[in-house]
Amino acid sequence: MALDGITLHCLAHELNSSLQNQRIGKIAQPEKEELLFTFKIPGQTRRLLLSANASLPFACFTSENKPSPLTAPNFCMVLRKYIGNGKVLSVTQPGLERVLCFSIEHLNEMGDPGVKYLYVELMGKHSNIIFCDENNIIIDSIKHISAQMSSVREVLPGRTYFIPTQEGKENPLSVEKDSFLARVDSCPAPVYRAIYQSYTGISPLMAQEICYQAELDGDQSTASLDHTDLLRLYDAFHRLMGRLKNDDYQPVILYDQDVPLEFAPFPIGMYADKTQEVCASMSEALERYYAKKNRHTVMHQKSSDLRRHISTLLERTSKKLQLQLRQQEDTAKREKYRLYGELLHTYGYQIPAGAKNAQVTNYYDGSEITIPLDDTLSAMDNAKKYFDRYSKLKRTDEALQTQIRETKESLAHLQSIESSLNFAESEEDLDIIRDELAAYGYLKAKGGRKKNKMQKKSRPLHYVDANGFHIYVGKNNYQNDELTFRFASGNDWWFHAKGIPGSHVIVRSENRELPDDTYETAAAVAAYYSNGRDSEKVDVDYLQKKNVKKPNSAVPGFVIYHTNYSMTIHPSLSGVRPAD
């Protein structure tokens, strides 16, 4: 979800409460389109990160102290000159626009107090940070926008600052009932679209939520609404605006499993089936959301080369297996050649020289068989020829059985490595996967890395269920081996998705009997960390670790077992929380 006016209204309130009358300690520009302000607040240090990045604009407090370039950019130098050690008078939001306005008091060259304004515009690709004087004349901006770049406004030193108006949109905080009813009723569009296209600061998500609270389908046309529907819609809209005016917030992050889906200033009713993590502040929600979202995005980008390489290997190995299976099918006719040889040995004396075929009786079942012959060879020589064909096909079949087994093992190994990529959370996790690929000849080894050292940097996932049992999840094949055969004790319980690549999941029993819901929770975790994550139901095998064996010379993560329990369950992490 993009930062809408409602979210910024909440954020402005928080920033104003925390920063009003506080002095700016440091100003840094760690990235081209980012600013980092440090405030020395009594008893603590707070860092405010402002980003005008087109793909990820945001503003929030952060615990991270980003390194700054050796030479500060010009915009950073301008800010240090004018508002270094300045005092924040207020943080406000004009209307419900996606803009934060910092009013900052400072001393000029003569020692007299003055006021400057820092506008943080969080408008997607149009995001910017603009610094103005007391008359709203632009001093500088983090992005310069010329008339050639925008026909709406120039953002250049010396120009008067103004917020681009959104034609036809009203401030929802000041709208009256009759105006709302008339405007929505006259807008020919789906209900949710009529709301966010008519009022500033309302995102499609919040418009859909207003419809949900009014017990209306947001996708239905406004033409289908009667007066009662419109009244319910206004009541829901009015309640939301009332919460904004009263600064009544309860920021949340919505998760689809463990992947951050949305954030909002209050719980979203239409996503009641999703996990909603309540945060202490909107700033905290934004920092957590973007950190987790960015981690997923970055890891997927960093693993893209590995994914392509493994995909190529899987395709090549699958084609190899198909070819071997077709070759094996061709060897099935070897028994026919053996039978021909035996029958020619038995009846050869009856076959005249130069015959092109022989009609003989199959003494195994009494049927009549016609055997093709080479008319230049005797019956015995033809028999030898068929026995040679039989022997050759038999040797081929025996070799193919070994090759097919090895190819299937390679295919399963590559599929398990591909699955591990979905669970990688750090560069160290990717390095372990690269090491495994190199160790088995799938990737050219790079010098300088020590596998054991890399493995130590990466740790299995660790969760705790509602009953206090600790659950561990291997993120790759090496961790799976480590968990199962070095970490787990004999009475611990082992879980794995049935018949598909996935993580080894260990539940530490501590010699206690596991409750039924712990079995179900662990099985759901094992299903989630498998290739069946997106399925509605997944079969999961589970047994005590002492009954899990590893064959000699088996690849990492490969095990066998003969006695187990099974259950079918929906993949989920809803029953666990990360361990402290």
C-alpha positions in Angstrom: 0.0 0.0 0.0 1.3 3.5 -0.9 1.4 6.1 1.9 -2.0 7.8 1.7 -3.3 10.9 3.4 -4.9 9.0 6.2 -1.6 7.2 7.1 0.3 10.5 6.9 -2.3 12.2 9.1 -1.5 9.6 11.8 2.3 10.0 11.1 2.1 13.8 11.3 0.4 13.5 14.7 3.1 11.2 16.0 6.0 13.2 14.6 4.6 16.4 16.0 4.1 14.9 19.5 7.7 13.6 19.5 9.6 16.4 17.8 7.9 19.6 18.7 10.4 22.0 20.4 13.2 19.5 19.8 16.5 20.6 18.2 18.1 19.0 15.1 21.4 17.4 16.1 22.7 16.1 12.8 21.6 16.2 9.1 22.9 13.6 6.7 22.0 12.4 3.2 23.0 8.7 3.1 21.4 8.1 -0.3 20.7 10.4 -3.3 17.1 10.8 -2.3 17.2 10.2 1.4 17.7 12.4 4.5 18.5 11.3 8.0 17.9 13.7 10.9 19.2 13.0 14.4 17.5 14.5 17.4 19.0 14.7 20.9 15.9 14.2 22.9 16.3 14.1 26.7 17.1 10.5 27.6 17.3 9.3 24.1 18.5 9.8 20.5 16.0 9.6 17.7 16.7 9.3 14.0 14.1 10.4 11.4 14.5 8.9 7.9 12.9 10.7 5.0 12.9 9.1 1.6 11.8 10.6 -1.7 12.7 7.5 -3.7 10.1 7.1 -6.4 9.8 3.3 -5.8 9.8 3.5 -2.0 8.9 6.9 -0.5 8.4 7.0 3.2 9.0 8.8 6.5 9.6 7.2 9.8 11.8 7.0 12.9 14.5 4.4 12.5 17.0 2.6 14.8 19.5 2.3 11.9 22.3 4.8 11.6 23.2 4.8 7.9 26.7 5.7 6.9 27.0 9.0 5.0 29.2 9.8 2.0 32.5 11.5 2.7 31.4 14.6 0.8 27.9 15.8 1.7 25.6 16.5 -1.3 24.7 20.1 -2.0 21.1 19.8 -0.7 22.5 18.4 2.6 24.9 21.3 2.9 22.1 23.8 2.3 20.0 22.2 5.1 23.0 22.2 7.5 23.6 25.9 6.7 20.1 27.1 7.3 18.5 24.7 9.9 21.4 23.0 11.5 20.7 23.0 15.3 17.3 24.4 14.4 14.2 23.8 16.6 11.1 22.0 15.2 8.1 24.2 15.9 5.5 21.8 14.4 4.9 18.9 12.0 1.7 19.3 10.1 -0.2 18.0 7.1 -1.9 20.4 4.8 -5.5 19.1 4.5 -5.3 15.4 3.9 -2.6 15.7 1.2 0.3 13.3 1.0 2.6 16.0 2.4 4.4 16.6 5.7 5.4 20.1 6.6 8.2 20.7 9.1 8.2 24.2 10.5 11.8 24.8 11.8 13.0 27.8 13.8 16.6 28.9 13.4 19.0 31.8 13.9 20.0 33.7 10.8 23.5 35.3 10.1 22.6 38.2 12.3 21.5 36.0 15.2 17.8 36.8 14.7 15.2 34.0 14.8 13.6 33.0 11.6 11.4 30.2 10.3 12.0 27.8 7.4 9.7 25.1 6.0 10.7 21.6 4.9 8.0 19.9 2.8 8.2 16.1 2.4 6.0 15.1 -0.5 5.3 11.3 -0.5 3.5 10.9 -3.9 5.0 7.9 -5.5 7.1 8.8 -8.6 6.4 12.5 -7.9 7.9 12.3 -4.4 10.2 15.1 -3.3 11.7 17.0 -0.4 11.5 20.7 -0.8 13.1 23.4 1.4 11.5 26.8 1.5 12.0 30.2 3.3 9.4 32.0 5.5 7.6 33.2 2.4 7.4 29.7 0.8 10.0 30.6 -1.8 12.0 27.4 -2.7 15.6 27.6 -1.5 16.5 24.1 -2.8 15.0 20.6 -3.2 16.4 17.1 -3.3 15.0 16.7 -6.9 15.0 19.7 -9.3 11.9 19.6 -11.6 12.1 21.9 -14.7 9.2 23.0 -16.9 10.4 20.4 -19.5 9.9 17.7 -16.9 6.5 18.8 -15.6 3.8 20.9 -17.0 2.1 21.2 -13.5 4.9 23.1 -11.6 8.6 23.8 -11.5 10.5 22.8 -8.4 13.6 25.1 -8.7 15.3 27.6 -6.4 13.4 30.9 -6.5 10.1 29.5 -7.4 7.0 29.8 -5.1 6.1 26.6 -3.5 2.6 25.2 -3.8 1.0 21.8 -3.6 -0.4 20.6 -6.9 -4.2 20.4 -6.5 -6.0 17.3 -7.5 -8.7 18.5 -9.8 -12.2 17.7 -8.5 -11.1 16.3 -5.2 -12.3 17.6 -1.8 -10.9 17.5 1.7 -12.7 14.6 3.3 -12.2 16.1 6.8 -14.6 19.0 6.0 -17.2 17.4 3.8 -20.8 17.6 4.8 -23.4 14.8 4.7 -25.6 16.1 1.9 -22.5 16.9 -0.2 -21.1 13.4 0.3 -24.4 11.7 -0.7 -24.8 13.9 -3.8 -21.2 13.5 -4.9 -21.1 9.7 -4.6 -24.6 9.2 -6.1 -23.6 11.3 -9.2 -20.3 9.5 -9.8 -20.7 6.8 -12.4 -18.2 4.3 -11.1 -17.8 1.4 -8.6 -18.5 2.6 -5.1 -14.9 2.4 -3.8 -13.6 4.2 -6.8 -16.1 7.0 -6.4 -14.8 7.5 -2.9 -11.1 7.7 -3.5 -11.5 9.7 -6.8 -13.7 12.3 -5.0 -11.6 12.9 -1.8 -8.0 13.6 -1.2 -5.8 11.3 0.9 -8.0 8.2 0.6 -6.3 5.1 -1.0 -8.2 2.3 -2.8 -7.6 0.1 0.3 -9.3 2.5 2.7 -12.1 3.1 0.2 -12.7 -0.6 0.1 -12.6 -0.7 3.9 -15.2 2.1 4.1 -17.5 0.0 1.8 -16.8 -3.1 3.9 -17.8 -1.2 7.1 -21.0 -0.1 5.4 -21.7 -3.7 4.5 -21.5 -2.9 0.8 -19.7 -4.5 -2.1 -17.1 -1.9 -3.1 -17.1 -3.2 -6.7 -20.8 -2.6 -7.3 -21.9 0.5 -9.3 -23.0 3.6 -7.5 -26.1 3.5 -9.7 -27.2 0.4 -7.8 -27.2 2.1 -4.4 -30.5 3.2 -2.8 -30.8 6.0 -0.2 -30.4 3.6 2.7 -27.1 2.2 1.2 -25.8 5.8 0.7 -26.6 6.6 4.4 -24.8 3.5 5.6 -21.8 4.5 3.4 -21.7 8.0 4.8 -21.9 6.7 8.4 -18.9 4.5 7.7 -17.1 7.4 6.0 -18.0 9.8 8.9 -16.8 7.3 11.6 -13.4 7.0 9.8 -13.0 10.8 9.5 -14.0 11.1 13.2 -11.2 8.8 14.2 -8.8 10.9 12.2 -10.0 14.2 13.8 -9.7 12.6 17.3 -6.3 11.0 16.5 -7.7 7.6 17.4 -5.2 5.2 15.8 -4.2 1.6 16.2 -1.5 1.0 13.5 -1.2 -2.5 12.1 0.8 -4.5 9.6 -1.2 -7.1 7.7 0.6 -10.4 6.7 -0.1 -13.0 4.2 1.6 -15.8 6.1 4.9 -14.2 7.0 5.0 -11.8 4.0 4.0 -8.2 4.7 0.9 -7.4 2.7 -0.3 -4.0 3.8 -0.1 -1.4 6.6 -2.8 0.8 8.0 -3.5 3.2 10.8 -6.2 0.9 12.2 -7.2 -2.8 11.9 -8.7 -3.6 8.5 -12.0 -5.5 8.9 -12.1 -6.9 5.3 -8.8 -8.7 6.0 -10.0 -10.4 9.2 -8.6 -13.7 7.9 -5.1 -12.2 7.7 -2.6 -11.9 10.5 -2.7 -8.3 11.7 0.3 -7.2 13.9 -0.6 -4.2 16.1 2.3 -1.7 16.4 3.0 0.9 19.1 3.1 3.7 16.5 2.6 4.4 12.8 6.3 5.0 12.5 7.1 1.6 13.9 4.6 0.0 11.6 6.2 1.7 8.5 9.8 0.8 9.6 8.9 -2.9 10.2 6.8 -3.1 7.0 9.4 -1.6 4.7 12.3 -3.5 6.3 10.5 -6.8 5.9 9.2 -6.0 2.4 12.6 -4.8 1.3 14.2 -7.9 2.6 11.9 -10.2 0.6 12.4 -8.0 -2.5 16.2 -7.8 -2.1 16.6 -11.5 -1.5 14.6 -12.4 -4.5 16.7 -10.0 -6.7 20.0 -11.4 -5.2 18.9 -14.9 -5.8 17.7 -14.3 -9.4 21.0 -15.6 -11.0 20.9 -18.7 -8.9 17.3 -19.3 -9.7 18.0 -19.0 -13.4 21.0 -21.4 -13.1 19.0 -24.0 -11.1 16.1 -23.7 -13.5 18.4 -24.4 -16.4 19.9 -27.4 -14.6 16.4 -28.7 -13.7 15.3 -28.4 -17.3 18.4 -30.1 -18.6 18.2 -32.9 -16.0 14.5 -33.5 -16.7 15.2 -33.9 -20.5 18.1 -36.2 -19.7 15.8 -38.4 -17.5 13.1 -38.5 -20.3 15.7 -39.6 -22.8 17.0 -42.3 -20.5 13.4 -43.6 -19.8 12.8 -43.8 -23.6 16.0 -45.7 -24.1 15.0 -48.0 -21.3 11.6 -48.6 -23.0 13.6 -49.7 -26.1 15.5 -52.3 -24.2 12.2 -54.0 -23.2 12.3 -56.0 -26.5 15.4 -57.8 -25.4 13.4 -60.8 -24.1 11.9 -61.2 -27.6 15.5 -61.6 -29.0 16.4 -64.1 -26.3 13.3 -66.1 -27.2 14.2 -66.0 -30.9 17.7 -67.3 -30.2 16.4 -70.2 -28.0 13.8 -71.2 -30.5 16.3 -71.1 -33.4 18.7 -73.3 -31.4 15.9 -75.8 -30.8 14.4 -75.8 -34.3 17.4 -74.7 -36.4 17.8 -78.2 -38.0 14.4 -77.9 -39.6 15.1 -74.5 -41.2 16.3 -74.7 -44.8 19.3 -72.6 -45.9 18.5 -69.2 -47.4 15.1 -68.9 -45.6 14.0 -65.4 -44.9 11.8 -66.4 -41.9 11.0 -69.4 -39.8 7.6 -70.5 -38.5 8.1 -72.3 -35.2 6.2 -73.2 -32.1 6.9 -71.3 -28.8 7.3 -74.2 -26.4 6.6 -71.8 -23.5 2.9 -71.2 -24.4 2.3 -73.3 -27.5 1.8 -70.3 -29.8 3.1 -70.0 -33.4 5.9 -67.5 -33.9 7.4 -66.1 -37.1 11.1 -65.3 -36.7 12.7 -62.9 -39.2 16.0 -64.3 -40.6 19.1 -63.1 -42.4 19.0 -65.3 -45.5 22.8 -65.0 -45.9 23.3 -66.7 -42.5 22.6 -70.1 -41.1 20.0 -70.8 -38.5 22.7 -71.1 -35.8 24.3 -67.8 -36.9 20.9 -66.1 -36.8 20.5 -67.5 -33.3 23.9 -66.1 -32.3 22.9 -62.7 -33.8 19.7 -62.6 -31.7 21.6 -63.6 -28.5 24.1 -60.8 -29.1 21.3 -58.3 -29.5 19.8 -59.6 -26.3 23.1 -59.3 -24.4 23.7 -55.8 -25.6 20.2 -54.6 -24.6 20.5 -56.3 -21.2 23.8 -54.5 -20.5 22.2 -51.3 -21.7 19.3 -51.8 -19.4 21.5 -52.5 -16.4 23.5 -49.4 -17.1 20.4 -47.3 -17.7 18.9 -48.5 -14.3 22.0 -47.0 -12.6 21.9 -43.8 -14.7 18.2 -43.3 -14.2 18.5 -43.7 -10.4 21.4 -41.2 -10.4 19.5 -38.8 -12.6 16.4 -39.0 -10.4 18.6 -38.4 -7.3 20.1 -35.3 -9.0 16.7 -34.0 -10.0 15.4 -34.4 -6.4 18.6 -32.7 -5.1 18.2 -29.8 -7.5 14.5 -29.4 -6.6 15.4 -29.3 -2.9 18.1 -26.6 -3.6 15.5 -24.6 -5.6 13.1 -24.9 -2.6 15.8 -23.6 -0.3 16.0 -20.4 -2.3 12.5 -19.6 -1.2 13.5 -19.6 2.4 16.8 -17.7 2.1 16.8 -14.6 4.3 20.4 -13.4 4.0 23.4 -13.3 1.8 24.9 -16.0 4.1 22.0 -18.3 3.2 22.6 -17.8 -0.5 26.3 -18.5 0.0 25.5 -21.8 1.6 23.3 -22.7 -1.4 26.2 -21.7 -3.8 28.6 -23.9 -1.8 26.2 -26.9 -2.1 25.9 -26.4 -5.8 29.7 -26.1 -6.2 30.3 -29.1 -3.9 28.2 -31.3 -6.2 29.5 -29.9 -9.5 26.5 -27.9 -10.4 28.4 -24.6 -10.1 32.0 -23.6 -10.6 33.5 -23.2 -7.1 34.8 -19.8 -6.1 37.9 -19.6 -4.0 38.2 -17.8 -0.7 35.0 -19.1 1.0 35.1 -21.6 3.7 31.9 -23.6 3.9 31.9 -24.3 7.6 32.5 -20.6 8.4 29.6 -19.6 6.2 27.3 -22.2 7.7 28.0 -20.9 11.2 26.7 -17.4 10.2 23.4 -18.8 9.1 21.0 -20.2 11.7 17.8 -22.3 11.3 14.5 -20.6 11.9 13.3 -20.8 15.4 9.7 -20.5 16.6 7.7 -21.2 19.7 4.1 -22.5 19.7 1.2 -21.6 22.0 2.2 -24.5 24.4 5.8 -23.3 24.7 7.4 -26.0 22.5 10.4 -24.9 20.5 10.2 -25.6 16.7 13.2 -25.4 14.4 13.2 -25.1 10.6 16.1 -25.8 8.3 16.4 -23.2 5.6 18.7 -25.3 3.3 20.0 -28.9 3.0 23.0 -28.4 5.2 20.9 -27.0 7.9 18.4 -29.8 7.5 21.2 -32.3 8.1 22.5 -30.3 11.0 19.1 -30.1 12.7 18.1 -33.7 12.2 21.4 -35.6 12.9 23.4 -33.3 15.2 20.9 -31.0 17.0 17.8 -33.1 17.5 17.8 -35.8 20.2 16.2 -39.2 19.6 12.8 -38.4 21.3 12.4 -35.1 19.4 9.8 -35.1 16.7 10.6 -34.7 13.0 8.2 -33.3 10.4 8.4 -33.1 6.6 6.0 -32.5 3.7 5.3 -35.8 2.1 6.8 -36.5 -1.4 7.8 -32.9 -2.1 10.9 -30.7 -1.4 10.8 -28.9 1.9 12.5 -28.2 5.2 13.2 -30.5 8.0 11.2 -29.4 11.0 12.2 -30.4 14.5 10.1 -30.0 17.7 12.1 -30.3 20.9 10.1 -32.6 23.1 12.3 -32.3 26.2 11.0 -35.8 27.0 7.5 -34.4 27.3 4.3 -35.7 25.5 3.4 -33.3 22.7 -0.2 -32.0 22.8 -2.3 -32.6 19.7 -2.3 -29.0 18.7 1.5 -28.9 18.8 1.6 -31.8 16.3 -0.8 -29.8 14.1 1.1 -26.6 14.4 4.4 -28.2 13.5 2.8 -30.0 10.6 1.4 -26.7 9.3 4.9 -25.1 9.6 6.5 -28.0 7.7 3.8 -27.6 5.0 4.5 -23.9 4.8 8.2 -24.4 4.4 7.8 -26.7 1.4 6.9 -26.5 -2.2 3.3 -27.0 -1.2 3.1 -23.6 0.5 0.5 -22.2 -1.9 -1.7 -25.4 -1.8 -4.8 -25.6 0.3 -3.8 -28.9 1.9 -0.5 -30.6 2.2 0.3 -34.2 3.4 2.9 -34.1 6.2 4.8 -37.1 7.6 6.0 -37.0 11.2 7.9 -39.4 13.5 10.4 -39.4 16.3 13.9 -38.4 15.1 15.4 -41.7 16.2 13.5 -43.4 13.4 15.0 -41.1 10.7 18.0 -42.5 8.9 20.5 -41.2 6.4 21.8 -43.6 3.7 25.6 -43.8 3.1 26.8 -41.2 0.5 23.4 -39.5 0.4 23.2 -35.9 -0.5 22.6 -33.3 2.2 19.0 -33.3 3.4 18.1 -36.7 2.0 16.7 -39.2 4.6 14.8 -42.4 4.7 12.2 -43.8 7.2 9.8 -46.7 7.3 7.4 -46.1 10.1 5.6 -42.8 10.4 2.4 -41.0 11.0 0.8 -38.6 8.5 -1.7 -35.8 8.5 -3.2 -33.4 5.9 -3.1 -29.8 6.9 -3.2 -26.2 5.6 0.2 -24.5 5.4 0.4 -21.8 8.0 2.5 -20.0 10.5 -0.4 -18.7 12.5 0.2 -21.0 15.4 3.8 -19.9 16.1 5.7 -16.8 17.0 9.4 -16.1 16.5 11.5 -17.1 19.5 13.1 -14.3 21.4 
